[in-house]
């Protein structure tokens, strides 16, 4: 084995393999995210997306994308005051006990 390649760990080999296989920047960034993780927003680790308390950005990408679409739809077409009151009441009654969410509203 070449002296330089002896110092290369598995993660580095995976990065090199990714760069050899593709020139697609989005694919390379996705593979890098999988290898390094999302990091910390503030701190000494990789800057980037903060840790989520309930979801995992890699494992839950599909449901996070659905939540993003729902949030955009909510902003584009906000509920009436009555619908919003009912939604807040539902969250207080059902989710507070389950997830320990702070009081909403």
C-alpha positions as CSV (number, residue, x, y, z in Angstrom):
1,X,0.0,0.0,0.0
2,X,1.2,3.5,-0.8
3,X,2.4,5.5,2.4
4,X,-0.2,8.2,1.8
5,X,-3.2,5.8,1.4
6,X,-2.2,4.0,4.6
7,X,-3.2,7.2,6.5
8,X,-6.6,7.5,4.8
9,X,-9.5,6.3,7.0
10,X,-12.8,4.8,5.9
11,X,-14.6,8.1,5.8
12,X,-11.9,9.7,3.7
13,X,-12.0,6.7,1.3
14,X,-15.8,7.2,1.0
15,X,-15.3,10.9,0.2
16,X,-12.7,10.1,-2.5
17,X,-15.0,7.4,-3.9
18,X,-17.9,9.9,-4.1
19,X,-15.7,12.5,-5.9
20,X,-14.5,9.9,-8.4
21,X,-18.1,8.6,-9.1
22,X,-19.8,12.0,-9.5
23,X,-19.4,15.6,-10.5
24,X,-23.0,16.4,-9.2
25,X,-22.5,19.0,-6.4
26,X,-25.8,18.2,-4.9
27,X,-25.0,14.4,-4.7
28,X,-21.5,15.2,-3.3
29,X,-23.0,17.5,-0.6
30,X,-25.6,14.9,0.3
31,X,-23.0,12.2,0.7
32,X,-20.8,14.6,2.8
33,X,-23.8,15.3,5.0
34,X,-24.3,11.6,5.5
35,X,-20.7,11.1,6.4
36,X,-20.3,14.1,8.7
37,X,-23.8,14.6,10.0
38,X,-25.6,17.9,10.3
39,X,-23.2,19.4,12.8
40,X,-24.0,22.1,15.3
41,X,-25.2,25.6,14.5
42,X,-23.0,27.2,17.1
43,X,-19.9,25.4,18.4
44,X,-16.8,23.8,17.3
45,X,-18.3,21.1,15.0
46,X,-19.3,21.7,11.4
47,X,-21.5,24.7,11.0
48,X,-24.9,23.9,9.5
49,X,-28.3,22.7,10.5
50,X,-28.9,22.5,14.2
51,X,-29.8,19.1,15.8
52,X,-33.6,18.5,15.8
53,X,-35.2,17.3,19.0
54,X,-37.7,14.9,17.3
55,X,-36.5,14.4,13.7
56,X,-33.3,13.2,12.1
57,X,-32.5,15.3,9.0
58,X,-31.1,12.3,7.1
59,X,-33.5,9.6,8.1
60,X,-36.7,11.8,8.1
61,X,-36.0,13.8,4.9
62,X,-39.3,12.8,3.3
63,X,-41.5,13.8,6.3
64,X,-39.5,17.0,6.8
65,X,-40.1,18.0,3.2
66,X,-43.9,17.3,3.7
67,X,-43.8,19.5,6.8
68,X,-42.0,22.2,4.8
69,X,-44.7,22.1,2.1
70,X,-47.4,22.3,4.8
71,X,-45.8,25.3,6.5
72,X,-45.6,27.1,3.1
73,X,-49.2,26.3,2.5
74,X,-50.1,27.5,6.0
75,X,-48.4,30.9,5.4
76,X,-49.8,31.3,1.9
77,X,-53.4,30.4,3.0
78,X,-53.6,31.1,6.8
79,X,-56.5,29.6,8.8
80,X,-59.4,31.7,10.1
81,X,-59.1,32.9,13.7
82,X,-61.7,30.2,14.7
83,X,-59.7,27.4,13.0
84,X,-56.5,28.7,14.6
85,X,-58.1,28.7,18.1
86,X,-59.3,25.1,17.6
87,X,-55.9,24.1,16.4
88,X,-54.2,25.7,19.5
89,X,-56.8,24.0,21.8
90,X,-56.1,20.6,20.2
91,X,-52.3,21.1,20.6
92,X,-52.8,22.1,24.3
93,X,-55.1,19.1,25.0
94,X,-53.3,16.4,23.1
95,X,-49.6,17.2,22.5
96,X,-48.6,19.0,25.7
97,X,-48.8,15.8,27.7
98,X,-47.1,13.7,25.1
99,X,-44.2,15.9,24.1
100,X,-44.0,18.5,26.9
101,X,-44.4,21.4,24.5
102,X,-44.5,24.8,26.0
103,X,-47.9,26.6,26.2
104,X,-48.9,27.9,22.8
105,X,-50.6,31.3,22.3
